[in-house]
Amino acid sequence: MARKRVRMSRNGISLTEAVLFGGEPRTRIGVTYIVTTPRLPEGRKFEQLESAKKFFDVQASLAPRR
């Protein structure tokens, strides 16, 4: 089970934070950051926010303006 929220969105690119839970009661297992693009709709996953932000910035700069 995961709780997701969008951290950033620009030019059709989005950075989503997924907090992973497990067990009873719900215990936080970890956090995954997912960057989705129109060319990669399933997204690319990262463990570190800094790495995800760098990838997001590069993809947003390469995407056409909307």
Protein Blocks (a to p, Z undefined) as FASTA:
>chain_A
ZZdddfbdcehiacddddddedjddddfbdcdddddfklmnopadfbfklmmmmmmmmmm
mpccZZ
